[in-house]
Amino acid sequence: MNASIGPDLLDAARGLQDTTIELRRAIHAQPEIGLQLPMTQQKIVDAITGLGLDITLGESTTSVVADLDSGKPGPTVLLRGDMDALPLQEDYESDFKSMIDGAMHACGHDMHVAMLASAARLLSENTDEFTGKVRFMFQPGEEGYHGARYMIEEGVLDGVDRAFAIHVTSSVPNGLIGSRGGPLLASADRFEINVLGGGGHASAPHNCIDPIPPAAAMVGGFQTILTRDLDPSQSAVITVAHIEAGTTNNIIPPSAFMEGTIRTFDEDVRSTIHDGIHRVSTNTAASHRCSCNTEIIPGYPVTVNNQEQAELTAKTTEQLLGAESFLWMDQPIFAAEDFSYVLNQVPGAMAMLGVCPDDVSPAEAEPNHSNLVRFNESALYNGVGLYAGMVMNNG
């Protein structure tokens, strides 16, 4: 393989396409959820054993960390692929449809693992093409389980100089790679509120303390946080997604429950919204003679790309695939990612890889997290090549 990042590297990645697809489909057929993914871990270990990697298995999770040393001084570059599936029943029929009831690789993590394993093979066969070391981070528990945080506590970032990850999306044209400097993905926090009143007969509300009116008022009141507490140039989302109260038509319940999500692209905005949720819920409940318990459960931080690493992603993509294959994203996305924990500690970037099926347009494609989502496997070698190129390209 020629040292330059271009057609030779892409051809090498394309040469691994059958192997990449085979691993992707094997993982897709046996999805696992959360932090303990023994079948997926074993498939990864089997795929990368014999490549000259120093493999370490996680202690608190079924993570896999594999180090490759070029034998020459240089930076340590971390490449990450997440391993876990979603609690969802797959309804699209294929030869490799999920065999596990209630579990599905609906976010493309099977694609991430397969691309990363093939990148490990490609780089292990071409250690003369880069300097320093590569750390391959196969991470469980991205879907709400903070898997990256567990791996960081076990030392996955020790000695790492920069980091890179790819996430596939079905709603972007196949093979197109997009990224941006600064915020790429949002923070994601969850709130739970119990409004406490006093129950009784629905025909005599004056003898009760009805918790439903203040709960309803809170839903609208939260939106004033966005329009009155924040600078209009700031973006954020407060969504009440679940409300529950009462049992039948003629009983005023003693309590009402609601929960929802908070999404922002700025940590100061995030803090302002947290304060606002507590203020609005407490005072709205009090104005209706009720009390409330408000809890905000912190989720993932904002995923912030380092500007230089985003530019390196663009440069590598253009060298590998051509200038038309990279898209500078105008706006961040309100989805969240625990790769944010990595980017909080080392400079790096995440890129989005389009994997829209050939028979639909991106606007028509079933989105990530759908029970019917499909991912175009023909773009896998683009991701393999980009992973490898981000190691080889020292700027």
ABEGO torsion letter per residue (X at the ends): XBABBBAAAAAAAAAAAAAAAAAAAAAAABBBBEABBAAAAAAAAAAABGAGBBBBBBAABABBBBBBBAGBBEBBBBBBBBABBBBBBBABBBAABBABBGBBBAAGAAAAAAAAAAAAAAAAAAAAABBEBBBBBBBBGABGAGAAAAAAAAGAABGBABBBBBBBBAABBBGBBBBBBEBABBBBBBBBBBBBBBBEBAABAAABBBAAAAAAAAAAAAAAAAAAABBAABBBBBBBABBBBEABAABBBABBBBBBBBBBABAAAAAAAAAAAAAAAAAAAAAAGBBBBBBBBBBBBBBBBBAAAAAAAAAAAAAAAEAAABBBBABBBABBBAAAAAAAABBBBBBBBBABBAABBAAABBBBGBAABBBBAAAAAAAAAAAAAAAABAX
